[in-house]
């Protein structure tokens, strides 16, 4: 629907929109900031306690720099022979995804979701200019990113890292998050739905990760093409190139400026990229609850599958380099959390853990789509006829389960084939595929958490992302940081058994499946009994 373009300034409009964005998104903002600041500071404190002498730090640095393949995961860390460098290396993988996800999540929820629901059009009916909602969302996101960076810098300093390096590293991660916030704001002008913003941004993030990984293992110059490469090129614990911060700052401002400019000129509710009109009449399957759910979740399935394929394809292609680096280097295998005398199985096990987290992230994000359907008023219309609530939710649950299998099987197949090509041996293809399937009960637990929160407490859905962040932190960093066993047990992935390197615990898998089923039933019962919509 069009709206008359106003050019007369209204000084209170932007201030009002900032207050509106903060009021509607404050819960998710506080959860994101608290989870990220806690995980980053916790990592720094654990590393500082584990590597508390120069000899231990030097031993770690020698182990992880014995080959270039490991840089594909955590990046090329300059100044790794220091406490700050070890922290940067240990947190490299999580930082590559969690900080950009902060910017993406805040922008997607504050822009395209509000526009698709129709609330933005009502706001613009007053004295709010069309560009101010996007600008306000970017300002609130930038403030949240700045707060997270400040907390992390404080935590690093308190653990013994020099203040200058702490501030530069935190600023580099904040600038990375701002780049993807600007990208999400720009993408929101081109697509119609928030899930399109998530999907496109996640694909761009994984592509940037792969590009940075290739650059760090082949030629360092290629890493300059990736936003993740800009963060590591600041070298906070070596040469401290402060000027590199100008690169992500400029790109982020350019993206944000373009998003604001386009928002002021396009029709409210429209998108610059128009999708196909689709068939004039929906067939019987598309009208069914399962068909309707499939059409809604298909873009997310495709996006997460693409991300998993890109990641596993890169990892599998580098398998030979990993094996060469680990040969005769027990310190490296310990640093990677790969023990025993089966390095190839250890490499597959480590990679399948990443795939398990990708699948879990897909389920949490897809569960959030259900909350969006309710918040934007479409769910109430859908249930206004003869469709029972239970049938609607079960249809979406079935589609989410099928999507999970597609993501896991597709990613595992690419990993198996790429690894076989790299090492010249197809013996591990079956074991790689089985290892991916072994993690399905773990991933279903996260799906159960998402459905339980949707059914019982939809306003608290941000807790599903908090649980995912905590579990990812424990799964990826817990063993290497020698965390207490009871802390490791908090992550569902701990109970699987590290396949194919370790023995799969069938009893634990059955227990995880029962927990996932119980959580899903709680969500179904709560959804059946509560009011719709619930604010």
C-alpha positions in Angstrom: 0.0 0.0 0.0 1.4 3.4 -1.0 1.8 6.3 1.3 2.5 10.0 0.5 6.2 10.8 0.8 6.7 13.5 3.4 9.9 15.6 3.5 9.1 17.9 6.3 11.2 17.0 9.3 9.7 16.0 12.6 12.3 16.2 15.3 10.4 13.9 17.8 9.7 11.2 15.2 13.0 9.5 15.4 13.1 9.7 19.2 9.7 8.1 19.3 10.6 5.3 17.0 13.8 4.5 19.0 11.6 4.2 22.1 9.1 2.0 20.2 11.9 -0.3 18.9 13.4 -0.6 22.4 10.0 -1.3 24.0 9.1 -4.0 21.6 12.6 -5.7 21.4 14.1 -5.1 24.8 13.6 -8.7 26.0 15.5 -10.2 23.0 18.1 -7.4 23.2 18.8 -8.1 26.8 18.9 -11.9 26.3 21.3 -11.5 23.3 23.6 -9.1 25.1 23.7 -11.1 28.3 24.3 -14.4 26.6 27.0 -13.1 24.3 28.8 -11.1 27.0 28.6 -14.0 29.4 29.9 -16.6 26.9 32.7 -14.4 25.7 33.8 -13.4 29.2 33.5 -17.0 30.4 35.7 -18.2 27.5 38.3 -15.6 28.4 38.3 -16.5 32.1 38.5 -20.2 31.3 41.4 -19.8 28.9 43.2 -17.5 31.4 42.9 -20.2 34.0 44.0 -23.0 31.7 47.0 -21.2 30.1 48.3 -19.3 33.1 52.1 -19.5 32.3 54.1 -18.4 29.2 55.3 -21.9 28.6 51.7 -23.2 28.4 50.7 -20.4 26.0 53.8 -21.1 23.9 53.0 -24.8 23.7 49.4 -24.0 22.6 50.6 -21.6 19.9 53.1 -24.2 18.5 50.4 -26.8 18.4 47.7 -24.8 16.5 50.1 -23.2 14.1 51.8 -26.4 12.9 49.6 -26.4 9.8 47.4 -23.9 8.0 44.3 -26.1 7.9 43.2 -25.2 11.5 43.1 -21.6 10.4 40.1 -22.5 8.3 38.0 -22.9 11.4 39.2 -20.2 13.8 41.0 -17.9 11.5 44.6 -16.8 11.3 45.4 -15.2 14.6 48.3 -12.9 14.7 50.0 -12.7 18.1 48.7 -16.2 19.1 51.7 -16.6 21.4 49.9 -14.4 24.0 46.9 -14.8 26.3 44.8 -12.6 24.1 45.8 -14.6 21.0 44.8 -17.8 22.6 41.4 -16.4 23.6 40.9 -15.1 20.1 41.7 -18.5 18.6 39.5 -20.4 21.1 36.5 -18.1 20.5 37.2 -17.7 16.8 34.4 -20.0 15.5 31.7 -18.8 17.8 32.6 -15.2 17.3 32.3 -15.7 13.5 28.6 -16.5 13.9 27.2 -15.2 17.2 28.2 -11.6 16.8 26.8 -11.3 13.2 23.6 -13.1 14.3 23.1 -10.4 17.0 22.9 -7.7 14.3 20.8 -9.8 12.0 18.3 -10.9 14.6 17.7 -7.3 15.9 17.3 -5.8 12.5 15.0 -8.5 11.1 12.7 -8.4 14.0 12.5 -4.6 14.0 12.0 -3.9 10.3 10.5 -6.4 7.9 8.6 -8.3 10.6 6.9 -5.1 11.8 6.1 -4.1 8.2 4.7 -7.4 7.3 2.4 -7.4 10.3 0.9 -4.0 9.2 1.9 -2.3 12.4 4.4 -0.1 10.6 1.8 1.3 8.3 -0.3 2.4 11.3 2.8 4.1 12.8 3.5 5.9 9.6 0.0 7.2 9.6 1.1 9.8 12.2 4.1 12.1 12.1 6.7 9.4 11.6 8.7 9.6 8.4 9.1 6.4 6.3 12.9 6.2 6.8 12.8 6.6 10.6 11.7 3.1 11.6 14.7 1.6 9.8 17.0 4.3 11.1 15.7 3.7 14.7 16.2 -0.1 14.3 19.8 0.5 13.2 20.5 2.9 16.1 19.1 0.4 18.7 21.1 -2.4 17.1 24.2 -0.3 17.1 23.7 0.5 20.8 23.2 -3.2 21.7 26.4 -4.1 19.7 28.3 -1.3 21.4 27.1 -2.5 24.9 28.1 -6.1 24.1 31.6 -4.9 22.9 32.1 -2.8 26.0 31.2 -5.7 28.3 33.5 -8.0 26.5 36.4 -5.5 26.6 35.9 -5.2 30.3 35.8 -8.9 30.8 39.0 -9.4 28.8 40.8 -6.7 30.8 39.8 -8.3 34.1 41.2 -11.6 33.0 44.6 -10.1 32.4 44.6 -9.2 28.7 46.2 -5.8 28.0 43.5 -3.1 27.7 44.5 -1.9 24.2 44.2 -5.3 22.7 41.0 -6.0 24.6 39.4 -2.8 23.3 40.6 -3.4 19.7 39.4 -7.0 19.6 36.0 -6.1 21.1 35.7 -3.2 18.6 36.5 -5.5 15.7 33.8 -8.0 16.7 31.4 -5.1 17.2 32.2 -3.7 13.7 31.6 -7.2 12.3 28.2 -7.3 13.9 27.4 -3.8 12.5 28.3 -4.9 9.0 25.7 -7.7 9.1 23.2 -5.5 10.8 23.5 -3.0 7.9 23.3 -5.9 5.4 20.1 -7.2 7.1 18.6 -3.7 7.0 19.4 -3.4 3.3 18.1 -6.9 2.5 14.9 -6.0 4.3 14.2 -3.5 1.5 14.4 -6.3 -1.1 12.4 -9.1 0.4 8.9 -9.3 1.8 9.2 -11.4 4.9 11.5 -11.5 7.9 12.4 -15.1 7.2 13.8 -13.9 3.8 16.1 -11.5 5.8 17.2 -14.4 8.0 17.8 -16.8 5.1 19.7 -14.3 2.9 21.8 -13.0 5.8 22.7 -16.5 7.0 23.8 -17.6 3.5 25.9 -14.4 3.2 27.4 -15.1 6.6 28.4 -18.7 5.8 29.7 -17.6 2.4 31.9 -15.0 4.2 33.1 -17.7 6.6 34.1 -20.0 3.8 35.8 -17.2 1.9 37.7 -16.2 5.0 38.7 -19.9 5.5 39.9 -20.3 2.0 41.9 -17.1 2.3 43.6 -18.1 5.5 44.6 -21.5 4.1 45.5 -20.4 0.6 46.4 -16.8 0.4 46.0 -14.2 3.1 45.0 -11.5 0.6 41.7 -13.3 -0.2 40.6 -12.9 3.4 40.3 -9.2 2.8 37.2 -9.9 0.7 35.3 -11.3 3.7 34.0 -9.2 6.7 35.3 -12.0 8.9 38.7 -11.4 7.5 38.5 -7.7 8.4 38.0 -8.6 12.0 41.1 -10.8 12.2 43.2 -8.3 10.1 43.0 -5.8 13.0 45.6 -8.0 14.8 44.5 -6.9 18.2 47.2 -8.9 20.0 50.0 -8.3 17.6 50.5 -5.2 15.4 47.1 -3.6 16.4 46.0 -2.2 13.1 43.3 0.3 14.3 42.9 1.7 10.8 41.3 -1.6 9.6 38.2 -0.7 11.7 37.5 1.9 9.1 36.8 -0.8 6.5 33.8 -2.5 8.3 32.7 0.9 9.6 32.5 2.3 6.1 30.8 -0.7 4.7 28.3 -0.8 7.5 27.5 2.8 7.2 27.1 2.5 3.4 24.7 -0.4 3.8 22.8 1.4 6.5 22.6 4.6 4.5 21.4 2.7 1.4 18.7 0.9 3.5 17.5 4.2 5.0 17.4 5.8 1.5 15.5 3.0 0.0 13.0 2.8 2.9 12.2 6.5 2.3 11.3 5.9 -1.3 9.7 2.5 -1.7 6.0 1.8 -1.0 5.2 0.5 2.5 4.6 -3.2 2.5 6.3 -3.7 -0.9 9.7 -5.2 -1.7 12.2 -4.2 -4.4 12.5 -7.8 -5.5 9.1 -9.0 -6.4 8.5 -12.8 -6.1 6.5 -14.7 -8.5 2.7 -14.5 -8.2 2.5 -18.2 -7.9 -0.3 -20.4 -9.3 -3.8 -18.8 -9.7 -5.2 -21.7 -7.7 -3.6 -23.8 -5.0 -3.7 -27.5 -5.5 -5.1 -29.8 -2.8 -1.7 -30.5 -1.2 -0.8 -26.8 -0.9 -4.2 -26.1 0.8 -3.5 -28.8 3.3 -1.9 -28.0 6.7 1.3 -29.8 5.7 1.5 -28.2 2.3 0.9 -24.8 3.7 3.6 -25.3 6.4 6.0 -26.6 3.8 5.6 -23.5 1.6 6.3 -21.3 4.7 9.4 -23.2 5.9 11.0 -24.1 2.6 13.1 -20.9 2.3 14.6 -21.5 5.8 15.3 -25.1 5.0 17.0 -24.1 1.8 19.1 -21.4 3.6 20.3 -23.6 6.4 21.0 -26.5 4.0 23.1 -24.1 1.9 25.0 -23.0 4.9 25.7 -26.6 6.0 26.8 -27.6 2.5 29.2 -24.7 2.2 30.7 -25.4 5.6 31.1 -29.1 5.2 32.3 -28.8 1.7 35.1 -26.6 2.8 36.0 -28.8 5.8 35.9 -32.0 3.7 38.1 -30.5 1.1 40.7 -29.6 3.8 40.6 -33.0 5.4 44.0 -34.1 4.0 45.6 -30.9 5.3 44.1 -31.5 8.8 45.5 -35.1 8.9 48.9 -33.9 7.8 48.9 -31.2 10.5 47.8 -33.7 13.2 50.3 -36.4 12.2 52.7 -36.8 15.1 51.4 -33.8 16.9 49.5 -34.8 20.0 49.3 -31.2 21.2 47.3 -30.2 18.2 44.8 -33.1 18.6 44.3 -32.1 22.2 43.8 -28.5 21.2 41.1 -29.5 18.7 39.5 -31.9 21.2 40.4 -34.9 19.0 42.0 -37.7 21.0 43.0 -41.3 20.2 44.8 -42.8 17.3 42.1 -42.3 14.6 42.6 -38.8 13.4 40.2 -39.1 10.4 37.4 -40.2 12.7 38.3 -37.4 15.1 38.1 -34.8 12.2 34.7 -36.1 11.1 33.5 -36.1 14.7 34.5 -32.5 15.2 32.9 -31.4 11.9 29.7 -33.3 12.6 29.4 -31.4 15.9 29.2 -28.2 13.7 26.5 -29.8 11.6 24.6 -30.8 14.8 24.6 -27.1 15.9 23.5 -26.0 12.4 20.5 -28.4 12.6 19.7 -27.2 16.1 19.9 -23.5 15.0 17.5 -24.3 12.1 14.9 -25.7 14.5 15.1 -22.8 16.8 14.8 -20.3 14.0 11.9 -22.2 12.4 10.1 -22.4 15.7 10.4 -18.6 15.9 8.5 -18.4 12.6 5.5 -19.9 14.4 5.7 -17.1 16.9 5.9 -14.6 14.1 2.8 -16.0 12.5 0.9 -15.5 15.7 2.3 -12.0 16.4 1.4 -10.8 13.0 -2.2 -12.0 13.1 -2.1 -14.7 10.5 -2.4 -17.6 12.9 -5.7 -16.4 14.2 -7.1 -16.2 10.7 -5.8 -19.6 9.9 -7.5 -21.2 12.9 -10.7 -19.3 12.4 -12.2 -22.0 10.2 -12.4 -25.8 10.8 -8.6 -26.4 11.3 -7.9 -27.7 14.8 -5.0 -26.2 16.7 -3.3 -29.5 17.3 -3.4 -30.4 13.6 -1.9 -27.1 12.6 1.0 -27.4 15.1 1.6 -31.1 14.3 1.8 -30.2 10.6 4.4 -27.6 11.3 6.3 -30.0 13.6 6.3 -32.7 10.8 7.7 -30.2 8.3 10.3 -29.0 10.8 11.4 -32.7 11.3 11.6 -33.3 7.6 13.6 -30.1 7.1 16.0 -31.2 9.9 16.6 -34.5 8.2 17.3 -32.7 4.8 19.8 -30.3 6.5 21.6 -33.1 8.3 21.7 -35.7 5.5 22.6 -33.1 2.9 25.4 -31.6 4.9 26.7 -35.0 6.0 26.6 -36.3 2.4 28.7 -33.4 1.2 31.1 -33.9 4.1 31.5 -37.6 3.3 32.1 -37.1 -0.4 34.4 -34.1 0.0 36.4 -35.9 2.7 36.6 -39.1 0.5 37.9 -37.0 -2.4 40.4 -35.2 -0.2 41.9 -38.3 1.5 41.4 -40.6 -1.4 39.5 -43.1 0.7 35.7 -43.9 0.7 35.8 -46.1 3.7 34.5 -43.4 6.0 31.4 -42.5 3.9 29.0 -44.7 5.8 30.4 -43.7 9.2 30.2 -40.1 8.4 26.5 -40.4 7.4 25.7 -42.4 10.5 27.4 -39.9 12.7 25.2 -37.1 11.4 22.1 -39.1 12.1 23.3 -39.9 15.6 22.9 -36.3 16.5 19.2 -36.1 15.5 17.9 -36.7 19.1 20.0 -33.8 20.3 18.7 -31.5 17.7 15.1 -32.5 18.4 15.6 -31.4 22.0 16.2 -27.9 20.8 13.1 -28.2 18.6 11.2 -29.4 21.6 12.4 -26.4 23.6 11.2 -24.0 20.8 7.8 -25.7 20.6 7.4 -25.8 24.4 8.1 -22.0 24.7 5.8 -21.3 21.8 3.0 -23.2 23.4 3.5 -22.2 27.0 5.2 -18.8 27.0 5.5 -17.3 23.5 6.8 -14.0 24.9 9.8 -15.9 26.3 10.8 -17.4 23.0 14.2 -15.6 23.1 15.1 -18.1 25.8 15.3 -20.8 23.1 18.1 -18.8 21.4 19.8 -18.3 24.8 19.7 -22.1 25.4 21.1 -22.7 22.0 23.9 -20.2 22.6 24.9 -21.8 25.9 24.8 -25.3 24.5 26.9 -24.2 21.5 29.5 -22.6 23.8 29.7 -25.8 26.0 29.8 -28.1 23.0 32.5 -26.3 21.1 34.7 -24.9 23.9 33.9 -27.0 26.9 36.2 -29.9 26.4 39.1 -27.8 25.4 38.7 -25.5 28.4 38.4 -28.5 30.8 35.1 -27.4 32.1 33.6 -29.4 35.0 31.7 -32.6 33.9 28.4 -31.2 35.3 28.7 -28.2 33.0 29.5 -30.3 30.0 26.4 -32.4 30.7 24.2 -29.3 30.3 24.8 -29.5 26.5 22.7 -32.3 24.9 25.5 -33.0 22.4 27.7 -34.2 25.2 25.5 -37.3 25.7 25.7 -38.6 22.2 29.2 -40.0 22.4 31.2 -38.1 19.8 30.6 -40.3 16.8 32.3 -41.8 14.8 35.3 -41.4 17.1 33.5 -42.5 20.3 30.9 -45.1 21.1 27.4 -43.9 20.7 25.3 -44.2 23.9 22.1 -45.8 22.8 20.5 -45.2 26.2 21.3 -41.5 26.1 19.9 -41.2 22.6 16.6 -42.8 23.8 16.5 -40.4 26.8 17.1 -37.4 24.6 14.3 -38.5 22.2 12.0 -38.9 25.2 12.9 -35.4 26.5 12.3 -34.0 23.0 8.9 -35.8 22.9 8.0 -34.6 26.3 8.8 -31.0 25.5 6.8 -31.2 22.3 3.8 -32.5 24.1 4.0 -29.7 26.7 4.1 -27.2 23.9 1.1 -28.9 22.2 -0.9 -29.0 25.4 -0.1 -25.4 26.2 -0.9 -24.2 22.7 -4.2 -26.0 22.9 -5.2 -24.3 26.1 -3.9 -20.7 25.9 -5.4 -17.7 24.2 -4.5 -16.9 20.6 -3.1 -14.4 20.0 -1.1 -13.9 23.2 0.7 -10.6 23.3 
